[in-house]
Amino acid sequence: MRHPVRPLSHHAEVRAMTDITSRPPLLEVRDLAVEFADADSVVHAVNGVSYTLREGETLGIVGESGSGKSVHVLAMLRLIPMPPGRLAGGQVLFEGRDLLTLSDPELRKIRGGSIGFVFQDPMSSLNPSMTVGRQIMEPLMLHLGMGAEAARKRAIELMDMVRLPDAARRIDQYPHEFSGGQRQRIMIAIGLSCRPKLLIADEATTALDVTVQADVIELVKELKREIGMAVIWITHDLGVVAGIADTVQVMYAGRVMERGPVDDVFRDPRSAYTLGLLRSLPDLTAPAGQRRRLTQIDGAPPDMRFPPPGDPFAPRNRYATPRCLTERPPLEQAPGAAPGHLAAAWYDLPSVLAAEALS
């Protein structure tokens, strides 16, 4: 499959992933499960999600709405309302400490400190009644113990760092006085204020136009190189992931369907769900007369009040086998794929596609 973003050469890709996998783990998610309950039913929103994020790694998480992308990271930091939410199992080890068992004061020291968060909608995330300077200063004073004067000076430096013009004057303005792209930069400044070891960006560029989006992504990449932090970037946009991530994780129905080096997964998908997502995108690198027809994924996601017994994507998967309908496939190394390229599938997608091309 051709992809609109030019992949790394094989040797460059191997070197890049070898460098990442040699780094120590920063975050280890182990069999995380999250449920939402009301008087009549239980929604199984996240179902046994496990992965490791290493120091300095950028992980892109993709999947349609309701796949568990945002819920699982909010649950990791205990930011979902409980009730109706409930942590139904698992561990989240950050630098060896389980975030799910820390006391509230211990966790507050990590949230906004060692772990920064950038939410999707800066207008609803920023406090409209507080100046942006005060909102940037708050984590500096809370987590780093800075006095007001030092925090204000650092806030101006952070606004300069995220390329907000005339920071010394605008620090006393309110969120409504900034454009959408500028407000997102303010959110990034808040997220980076304490030089976190991990930055989580949840749909951080979705509401921005493409030029502002590209600028914000480049800014995060530059700041990542400067600070050396790891990044979890949650998005619907596969093009964004191709441009920013080292590793991509494809989620569906609260499960990880595929995970691996971003160029390898996009070039050689092993899950029919990943293939469906990629085939829904235009291939702008192909000559006009050779561009393939876009396809849609037929059907709808399962009702997670009643999780299916097998592969949750099986009812929508034309390549599904009878086993897919009755037995849940484990996430494991895909045969013949690059090291670290994992898939949850009972079928061999490359073989099926090759046979289909010959028929």
Backbone torsions as a table, in degrees:
resi	resn	phi	psi	omega
1	MET	NA	135.7	176.8
2	ARG	-88.2	150.7	-175.9
3	HIS	-130.6	142.0	-175.8
4	PRO	-64.5	-19.3	177.3
5	VAL	-101.7	124.4	-177.1
6	ARG	-64.3	125.6	-178.6
7	PRO	-76.0	163.8	172.4
8	LEU	-64.4	156.2	168.8
9	SER	-64.0	158.6	-177.6
10	HIS	-56.7	-45.5	-176.7
11	HIS	-67.4	-39.2	178.8
12	ALA	-66.3	-38.0	179.9
13	GLU	-65.2	-43.9	179.3
14	VAL	-62.1	-43.5	178.7
15	ARG	-62.0	-43.7	-177.7
16	ALA	-62.8	-46.4	-177.4
17	MET	-71.8	-34.1	176.8
18	THR	-62.4	-39.1	178.5
19	ASP	-64.0	-41.1	-179.0
20	ILE	-67.9	-47.0	-175.2
21	THR	-69.4	-15.2	177.8
22	SER	-84.1	-10.0	-178.8
23	ARG	-81.3	154.3	179.3
24	PRO	-69.2	150.0	176.8
25	PRO	-64.8	139.5	173.9
26	LEU	-103.4	-43.0	-177.1
27	LEU	-131.6	130.1	176.3
28	GLU	-126.8	114.0	177.4
29	VAL	-99.2	125.2	-174.9
30	ARG	-124.6	107.7	171.9
31	ASP	52.5	47.0	-178.0
32	LEU	-73.4	132.2	178.2
33	ALA	-133.0	134.3	-178.9
34	VAL	-132.9	135.8	179.4
35	GLU	-127.5	156.2	172.6
36	PHE	-127.0	125.8	-174.4
37	ALA	-120.4	144.4	167.1
38	ASP	-126.7	-165.6	-174.8
39	ALA	-67.3	-23.2	-171.6
40	ASP	-112.6	-19.9	-171.8
41	SER	-156.5	169.3	176.1
42	VAL	-127.5	126.5	175.9
43	VAL	-96.7	122.4	-179.9
44	HIS	-90.0	89.2	-169.6
45	ALA	-79.6	-37.4	179.8
46	VAL	-131.0	129.1	-168.3
47	ASN	-130.5	84.5	174.3
48	GLY	73.1	44.4	179.5
49	VAL	-80.0	129.2	178.3
50	SER	-137.4	135.0	172.2
51	TYR	-169.3	166.4	178.0
52	THR	-121.3	134.1	174.0
53	LEU	-113.3	128.7	-176.6
54	ARG	-99.8	161.7	-178.7
55	GLU	-55.9	130.6	176.7
56	GLY	78.2	0.3	-178.5
57	GLU	-84.1	144.2	172.4
58	THR	-108.9	118.0	179.7
59	LEU	-106.9	122.4	173.5
60	GLY	-97.0	127.8	179.1
61	ILE	-113.1	122.5	-176.6
62	VAL	-125.7	163.7	-179.7
63	GLY	150.2	159.5	-177.7
64	GLU	-72.5	170.7	178.9
65	SER	-58.0	137.3	-179.1
66	GLY	87.7	5.3	-177.1
67	SER	-81.8	-11.4	179.5
68	GLY	101.1	6.9	-178.0
69	LYS	-59.8	-58.6	-175.9
70	SER	-75.4	-40.5	-176.7
71	VAL	-59.0	-39.7	-175.0
72	HIS	-70.9	-33.6	178.4
73	VAL	-76.3	-34.5	175.2
74	LEU	-64.6	-38.7	178.1
75	ALA	-66.4	-35.8	178.8
76	MET	-57.8	-37.5	-178.2
77	LEU	-97.7	9.1	179.0
78	ARG	55.7	48.4	179.8
79	LEU	-107.4	1.7	175.2
80	ILE	-85.2	144.3	179.2
81	PRO	-68.5	130.7	-179.7
82	MET	-128.4	114.0	-8.4
83	PRO	-72.7	168.6	11.0
84	PRO	-85.1	-11.3	-179.9
85	GLY	-74.2	158.5	178.1
86	ARG	-152.8	132.8	173.2
87	LEU	-79.3	109.5	-172.8
88	ALA	-92.5	-1.0	178.1
89	GLY	157.7	164.8	174.2
90	GLY	108.3	177.2	176.9
91	GLN	-134.4	150.9	173.0
92	VAL	-131.9	99.5	-176.5
93	LEU	-94.7	115.9	174.8
94	PHE	-111.7	113.9	-173.4
95	GLU	52.5	38.5	175.7
96	GLY	86.3	-6.4	-179.8
97	ARG	-104.4	133.7	-178.4
98	ASP	-79.4	110.5	-178.2
99	LEU	-63.0	-24.8	-175.7
100	LEU	-77.9	-14.0	-178.4
101	THR	-113.8	-1.3	178.8
102	LEU	-69.5	153.7	172.7
103	SER	-69.6	161.5	179.7
104	ASP	-58.7	-44.7	177.4
105	PRO	-62.0	-38.3	178.8
106	GLU	-65.4	-41.0	-178.9
107	LEU	-69.5	-36.0	179.1
108	ARG	-63.2	-29.2	177.4
109	LYS	-68.1	-26.9	-178.6
110	ILE	-87.6	-45.5	178.3
111	ARG	-65.7	123.6	-177.9
112	GLY	85.4	-13.0	176.9
113	GLY	-105.1	-87.6	178.9
114	SER	-72.1	-24.9	177.5
115	ILE	-120.6	117.3	175.8
116	GLY	-97.4	154.4	-176.5
117	PHE	-136.1	131.7	174.4
118	VAL	-119.0	117.5	-176.6
119	PHE	-88.3	168.3	-173.4
120	GLN	-66.9	-48.3	-171.6
121	ASP	-108.9	101.1	-176.7
122	PRO	-67.0	-23.7	-178.6
123	MET	-70.2	-35.0	178.2
124	SER	-87.9	-17.9	-179.5
125	SER	-87.1	-30.9	177.1
126	LEU	-83.2	144.6	178.9
127	ASN	-79.4	115.6	-175.3
128	PRO	-67.5	-16.6	-176.6
129	SER	-95.6	0.0	179.4
130	MET	-117.6	143.6	175.4
131	THR	-63.6	154.4	179.8
132	VAL	-65.2	-32.6	179.0
133	GLY	-62.2	-43.2	179.6
134	ARG	-63.2	-36.7	-178.9
135	GLN	-72.6	-30.3	174.6
136	ILE	-75.5	-35.6	-178.3
137	MET	-69.2	-30.5	-172.0
138	GLU	-55.6	-50.8	179.0
139	PRO	-66.8	-29.4	178.3
140	LEU	-64.9	-40.2	-179.8
141	MET	-76.0	-36.3	-177.3
142	LEU	-74.2	-48.1	-171.7
143	HIS	-92.9	-31.9	-176.4
144	LEU	-105.7	-4.4	177.3
145	GLY	69.6	23.8	-179.7
146	MET	-72.2	148.0	169.7
147	GLY	-76.8	169.0	-174.8
148	ALA	-60.3	-41.7	-177.1
149	GLU	-66.6	-45.7	179.4
150	ALA	-65.7	-39.3	-179.8
151	ALA	-66.4	-37.9	178.6
152	ARG	-65.4	-42.5	178.0
153	LYS	-60.9	-42.5	179.9
154	ARG	-68.4	-35.1	178.4
155	ALA	-62.4	-40.2	176.9
156	ILE	-63.7	-41.6	177.9
157	GLU	-61.8	-40.0	179.3
158	LEU	-67.1	-39.2	177.4
159	MET	-64.7	-38.2	174.3
160	ASP	-63.8	-39.7	-175.9
161	MET	-64.8	-35.4	178.2
162	VAL	-92.0	15.4	171.3
163	ARG	62.0	46.7	169.4
164	LEU	-94.8	117.5	-174.5
165	PRO	-68.2	149.1	174.9
166	ASP	56.4	47.8	-173.4
167	ALA	-61.3	-38.6	-176.2
168	ALA	-61.3	-31.5	178.4
169	ARG	-87.2	-40.2	-171.9
170	ARG	-80.0	-10.0	-179.3
171	ILE	-59.1	-24.8	-178.7
172	ASP	-96.7	11.3	177.3
173	GLN	-90.3	168.3	-177.3
174	TYR	-103.2	161.1	-175.0
175	PRO	-53.8	-36.8	-176.6
176	HIS	-67.0	-13.2	-179.7
177	GLU	-87.4	3.5	-180.0
178	PHE	-117.0	152.9	175.5
179	SER	-73.5	170.8	179.7
180	GLY	-59.8	-43.7	178.2
181	GLY	-65.3	-37.4	178.6
182	GLN	-68.8	-38.7	177.5
183	ARG	-64.4	-36.3	177.6
184	GLN	-66.4	-35.2	175.4
185	ARG	-64.8	-36.5	176.5
186	ILE	-63.7	-42.6	177.1
187	MET	-61.1	-39.0	177.9
188	ILE	-66.2	-40.5	177.7
189	ALA	-60.2	-41.2	177.9
190	ILE	-65.1	-44.6	-179.3
191	GLY	-62.4	-31.6	-177.2
192	LEU	-97.1	-0.5	-169.4
193	SER	-57.7	-37.2	-177.5
194	CYS	-99.6	19.6	-179.6
195	ARG	50.2	65.5	-174.3
196	PRO	-68.4	157.0	173.4
197	LYS	-82.0	-21.0	178.5
198	LEU	-140.0	130.3	174.2
199	LEU	-114.4	126.3	176.5
200	ILE	-107.5	121.9	179.8
201	ALA	-116.3	111.7	-175.4
202	ASP	-101.5	102.3	-178.6
203	GLU	51.3	44.6	-169.5
204	ALA	-70.8	-17.7	-178.2
205	THR	-120.6	9.1	-173.9
206	THR	-61.1	-40.6	-174.3
207	ALA	-85.7	3.9	-175.1
208	LEU	-100.9	151.3	175.5
209	ASP	-70.8	165.8	-167.3
210	VAL	-64.7	-33.6	-179.3
211	THR	-70.8	-41.9	177.0
212	VAL	-67.3	-39.2	178.4
213	GLN	-58.4	-47.4	-179.6
214	ALA	-62.9	-37.1	-180.0
215	ASP	-66.9	-42.0	179.6
216	VAL	-65.6	-41.5	179.4
217	ILE	-62.7	-43.9	179.2
218	GLU	-64.2	-37.6	177.9
219	LEU	-61.9	-46.1	179.7
220	VAL	-62.0	-40.4	179.0
221	LYS	-62.5	-41.4	178.7
222	GLU	-65.2	-44.2	-178.5
223	LEU	-68.4	-33.6	176.2
224	LYS	-61.9	-43.9	179.0
225	ARG	-63.7	-37.2	-178.0
226	GLU	-71.6	-43.8	-174.7
227	ILE	-89.4	-29.5	-178.6
228	GLY	81.6	21.8	-176.5
229	MET	-82.0	162.4	168.2
230	ALA	-88.9	156.9	-177.6
231	VAL	-135.4	136.1	165.5
232	ILE	-111.7	116.9	-175.9
233	TRP	-114.0	112.3	-177.6
234	ILE	-99.8	129.2	-174.7
235	THR	-161.5	161.5	168.2
236	HIS	-91.0	-13.3	-168.1
237	ASP	-93.0	107.8	179.8
238	LEU	-66.8	-30.3	178.0
239	GLY	-64.2	-38.8	176.5
240	VAL	-62.2	-44.6	179.9
241	VAL	-61.7	-42.1	179.6
242	ALA	-60.6	-31.0	-176.8
243	GLY	-88.0	-17.1	-172.3
244	ILE	-122.3	-24.7	-166.8
245	ALA	-96.0	150.6	167.4
246	ASP	-87.3	-39.9	-175.1
247	THR	-127.9	143.8	176.9
248	VAL	-120.9	142.6	178.8
249	GLN	-127.1	120.2	-177.2
250	VAL	-100.5	123.5	-176.9
251	MET	-116.3	147.9	178.6
252	TYR	-154.7	131.9	177.4
253	ALA	51.7	40.7	176.1
254	GLY	75.5	14.1	-179.6
255	ARG	-128.4	158.0	173.4
256	VAL	-88.4	118.2	-179.1
257	MET	-91.3	-30.9	-178.4
258	GLU	-159.7	148.1	-179.2
259	ARG	-155.6	140.2	177.1
260	GLY	168.4	-175.4	176.4
261	PRO	-54.8	133.6	-169.2
262	VAL	-59.3	-42.8	-178.3
263	ASP	-68.8	-36.3	179.6
264	ASP	-67.9	-44.6	-179.9
265	VAL	-64.3	-41.7	-178.6
266	PHE	-71.4	-32.2	-179.1
267	ARG	-83.0	-31.2	-171.9
268	ASP	-138.7	64.2	-176.6
269	PRO	-64.2	144.2	179.7
270	ARG	-115.4	-5.5	174.6
271	SER	-109.5	135.3	178.3
272	ALA	-62.2	-27.1	177.9
273	TYR	-69.0	-45.5	175.6
274	THR	-58.3	-44.8	178.9
275	LEU	-58.1	-42.8	179.0
276	GLY	-62.7	-40.9	177.7
277	LEU	-62.9	-43.6	-178.4
278	LEU	-67.8	-36.8	-179.3
279	ARG	-74.3	-10.2	176.4
280	SER	-86.6	-1.8	-179.7
281	LEU	-103.5	143.5	175.0
282	PRO	-71.8	143.0	176.8
283	ASP	-98.9	95.3	-174.8
284	LEU	-78.8	-7.0	179.4
285	THR	-85.3	-18.5	-178.4
286	ALA	-80.5	148.2	174.1
287	PRO	-56.9	150.6	-172.6
288	ALA	-53.6	-38.9	-177.5
289	GLY	-78.8	-8.1	-176.3
290	GLN	-113.5	7.9	-178.9
291	ARG	-74.3	134.7	-177.2
292	ARG	-78.1	156.8	178.5
293	ARG	-71.6	136.3	177.1
294	LEU	-70.2	144.8	179.3
295	THR	-123.5	159.7	176.7
296	GLN	-114.3	158.3	174.6
297	ILE	-90.0	111.4	-178.4
298	ASP	-69.9	158.8	176.6
299	GLY	86.8	-169.4	-177.4
300	ALA	-137.7	155.8	177.0
301	PRO	-60.5	157.3	-179.4
302	PRO	-69.9	156.7	172.7
303	ASP	-77.3	109.9	-172.7
304	MET	-79.1	7.1	165.1
305	ARG	-74.2	-23.1	-179.6
306	PHE	-132.0	74.5	-175.5
307	PRO	-57.3	137.1	178.5
308	PRO	-67.7	152.3	-176.5
309	PRO	-73.9	-24.0	-176.5
310	GLY	-108.7	-143.2	175.9
311	ASP	-65.5	121.2	-175.8
312	PRO	-63.9	-20.6	-179.6
313	PHE	-90.0	-7.0	-173.3
314	ALA	-53.3	-43.6	-178.3
315	PRO	-62.6	-20.1	-179.5
316	ARG	-104.5	2.8	-171.1
317	ASN	-104.7	113.2	-179.6
318	ARG	-67.2	-16.5	-178.7
319	TYR	-100.0	6.2	-176.4
320	ALA	-64.7	145.7	175.0
321	THR	-101.6	166.4	175.9
322	PRO	-55.5	-33.7	179.7
323	ARG	-64.3	-32.2	-178.9
324	CYS	-60.9	-29.9	-176.0
325	LEU	-80.5	-17.2	-172.3
326	THR	-121.2	-19.0	-174.3
327	GLU	-133.2	128.8	-176.7
328	ARG	-77.7	124.2	-179.0
329	PRO	-76.8	141.9	176.3
330	PRO	-77.4	155.7	173.7
331	LEU	-83.3	113.9	-175.4
332	GLU	-148.2	169.0	-179.9
333	GLN	-54.3	125.9	179.5
334	ALA	-75.6	129.6	-178.9
335	PRO	-57.8	129.0	177.3
336	GLY	79.5	-2.2	-179.3
337	ALA	-90.0	170.7	178.7
338	ALA	-62.7	151.6	177.2
339	PRO	-55.5	135.0	-179.5
340	GLY	86.1	-1.2	176.9
341	HIS	-89.8	105.7	-173.4
342	LEU	-107.7	147.9	176.6
343	ALA	-146.8	150.1	175.0
344	ALA	-108.3	91.3	-175.5
345	ALA	-157.1	137.7	175.9
346	TRP	-87.5	-14.1	-177.5
347	TYR	-101.3	157.1	176.4
348	ASP	-99.2	95.8	-171.8
349	LEU	-59.3	-44.8	179.3
350	PRO	-58.5	-39.4	179.6
351	SER	-67.3	-42.1	179.8
352	VAL	-62.8	-43.3	-179.3
353	LEU	-67.3	-37.6	178.4
354	ALA	-64.2	-42.7	178.7
355	ALA	-65.7	-37.9	179.4
356	GLU	-64.9	-37.6	-179.3
357	ALA	-68.2	-28.1	-178.8
358	LEU	-84.6	-17.6	-175.5
359	SER	-81.8	NA	NA
